Amino acid sequence: MNKFLNLTLGIVATAAMMSCNQKPSAETAATTPTASTEATPQPEKIVYVNSDTLSEKYQYFKDIRVTLEAKVKKAQADLQAKGQAYQRELADYQQKAATMSATERQATEERLVRHQNDLGKMDQNASSSIAQEEQTEMTKVYTAITDYMKKHAEEKGYKIVLTYSKTNPTVLYADPAMDITSTVVDALNKEYTEKKAAKK
């Protein structure tokens, strides 16, 4: 799930240039910064977000995870109930098979095969439906995060926003002073809470 947290907002670089052929006058030279001063690159504002912390503390993500887990449990319970019904039907058939006519045995066996196939389809459909819903919801989370990060980066003047995760480190080391995770989580949760309240 954490791959949706892999964000990069882009790099913007600027440099001052002076004409080598133009010689400034003494008055101009006294008031104009030297070429070396103007060409000195400004430090890039690079920050990072800890995706592990974000997934643990972003309420929107937590709500989706709870919803999906509840759907998985319900699908498992439904499948288990139907599976138990099938097992009872199978046990009943095995107990009575000796006393059944050939026609009854064939009809019962065909019914049991259909029942077993239905269980397989039910399991497959539930898994597919939940996986599709998870993908849709994770896309919404990713969009919410990237939309916020774009706005936040523009406000703060960040040139690059990286992501860090212990399980999938794309950054091997970063100064903790560059970590803006706490600020981002607080702002995202505030935004999410306001949106939820507006829907009620």
C-alpha positions in Angstrom: 0.0 0.0 0.0 2.9 2.3 0.6 3.8 2.7 -3.0 1.2 5.4 -3.3 3.4 7.5 -1.0 6.2 7.8 -3.6 6.0 11.5 -4.5 8.4 13.8 -6.4 7.3 17.3 -7.1 10.0 18.3 -9.5 13.2 20.4 -9.6 13.4 24.1 -10.4 16.9 25.6 -10.9 17.8 29.2 -11.6 21.2 30.9 -12.4 22.2 34.5 -13.0 24.2 35.2 -16.2 26.3 38.2 -17.2 27.6 39.0 -20.7 31.4 38.3 -21.0 31.8 40.9 -23.7 30.3 43.9 -21.8 32.7 45.8 -19.5 30.9 47.7 -16.8 31.9 51.3 -16.1 33.5 52.2 -12.8 30.2 53.6 -11.4 28.3 50.5 -12.5 31.0 48.2 -11.1 30.7 49.9 -7.7 27.0 49.3 -7.5 26.5 46.0 -9.3 27.2 42.7 -7.6 30.1 40.7 -9.1 29.4 37.9 -11.5 30.6 35.3 -8.9 28.2 36.7 -6.3 25.2 36.5 -8.7 26.1 33.1 -10.0 26.4 31.6 -6.5 23.7 28.8 -6.5 21.0 29.1 -3.9 20.7 26.0 -1.7 17.8 23.8 -3.0 15.0 23.3 -0.5 14.8 19.5 -0.3 12.6 17.8 2.3 11.2 14.3 2.8 8.1 12.6 4.2 8.3 9.4 6.2 5.8 7.1 4.4 5.7 4.7 7.3 4.6 7.4 9.7 2.2 8.8 7.1 0.4 5.5 6.7 0.1 5.0 10.5 -1.1 8.5 11.3 -3.1 9.8 8.3 -6.7 9.3 9.4 -8.0 9.0 5.8 -5.7 6.1 5.2 -6.6 4.5 8.5 -10.3 4.8 7.8 -9.9 3.1 4.4 -7.9 0.3 5.9 -10.5 -0.3 8.6 -13.3 -0.3 5.9 -11.4 -2.8 3.7 -10.5 -5.1 6.6 -14.2 -5.2 7.6 -15.2 -6.2 4.1 -12.5 -8.9 4.0 -13.8 -10.3 7.3 -17.5 -10.2 6.0 -16.5 -12.0 2.8 -14.6 -14.6 4.7 -17.5 -15.2 7.1 -20.0 -15.5 4.2 -17.7 -18.0 2.5 -17.2 -20.0 5.6 -20.9 -20.2 6.3 -21.6 -21.5 2.7 -18.6 -23.8 3.0 -20.0 -25.3 6.2 -23.4 -25.8 4.5 -21.7 -27.6 1.7 -19.8 -29.8 4.1 -23.1 -30.8 5.9 -24.7 -31.5 2.5 -21.7 -33.7 1.5 -21.7 -35.6 4.8 -25.4 -36.2 4.5 -24.9 -37.6 1.0 -22.1 -39.9 2.1 -24.3 -41.2 4.9 -27.3 -41.9 2.6 -25.6 -42.8 -0.6 -25.8 -46.5 -0.1 -29.6 -46.3 0.2 -30.1 -44.0 -2.7 -31.1 -45.0 -6.2 -28.7 -44.5 -9.1 -30.8 -41.5 -10.3 -30.8 -39.9 -6.8 -27.1 -40.4 -6.4 -26.4 -38.8 -9.8 -28.6 -35.8 -9.1 -27.1 -35.2 -5.6 -23.5 -35.5 -6.9 -24.3 -33.0 -9.7 -25.8 -30.6 -7.1 -22.7 -31.0 -4.9 -20.4 -30.2 -7.8 -22.4 -27.1 -8.6 -22.3 -26.1 -5.0 -18.5 -26.5 -4.9 -18.0 -24.5 -8.1 -20.2 -21.8 -6.7 -18.0 -21.6 -3.6 -14.9 -21.2 -5.8 -16.5 -18.4 -7.9 -17.7 -16.7 -4.7 -14.2 -16.7 -3.3 -12.7 -15.4 -6.6 -15.3 -12.7 -7.0 -15.0 -11.4 -3.4 -11.2 -11.3 -3.7 -11.4 -9.4 -7.1 -14.0 -7.0 -5.8 -12.0 -6.1 -2.7 -8.8 -5.7 -4.6 -10.4 -3.4 -7.1 -12.0 -1.3 -4.3 -8.6 -1.2 -2.5 -6.9 0.1 -5.7 -9.7 2.8 -6.2 -9.4 4.0 -2.6 -5.6 4.0 -2.6 -5.7 6.2 -5.7 -7.9 8.6 -3.9 -5.5 8.7 -0.9 -2.6 9.2 -3.3 -4.4 12.0 -5.0 -5.2 13.7 -1.7 -1.6 13.5 -0.6 -0.1 14.7 -3.9 -2.6 17.6 -4.2 -1.7 18.7 -0.7 2.0 18.3 -1.2 2.0 20.4 -4.4 0.2 23.2 -2.6 2.4 22.9 0.5 5.7 22.8 -1.6 4.7 25.9 -3.5 3.9 27.8 -0.3 7.2 26.8 1.4 9.4 27.0 -1.7 10.4 23.3 -1.6 12.1 22.2 -4.8 12.0 18.5 -4.1 9.8 16.4 -1.7 11.1 12.8 -1.3 9.6 9.9 0.5 11.3 7.6 3.0 10.4 4.1 4.2 12.4 1.6 6.3 11.0 -1.3 4.2 11.7 0.4 0.8 14.3 3.1 1.3 14.9 5.3 -1.7 16.8 7.7 0.6 19.7 6.1 2.4 20.2 9.0 4.8 18.6 12.4 5.4 19.1 15.1 8.0 16.1 14.9 10.4 15.8 18.6 10.0 14.5 18.0 6.5 11.7 15.7 7.8 8.4 17.5 7.4 6.2 14.4 8.1 4.7 15.7 11.3 3.6 19.0 9.6 2.2 17.1 6.6 0.3 14.6 8.7 -1.3 17.3 10.9 -2.3 19.3 7.8 -3.7 16.3 5.9 -5.7 15.2 9.0 -7.1 18.7 9.4 -8.1 18.8 5.8 -9.7 15.3 5.9 -11.6 16.1 9.1 -13.0 19.3 7.5 -14.1 17.4 4.4 -15.8 14.7 6.5 -17.6 17.3 8.5 -18.8 19.1 5.4 -20.3 15.8 4.0 -22.5 15.3 7.1 
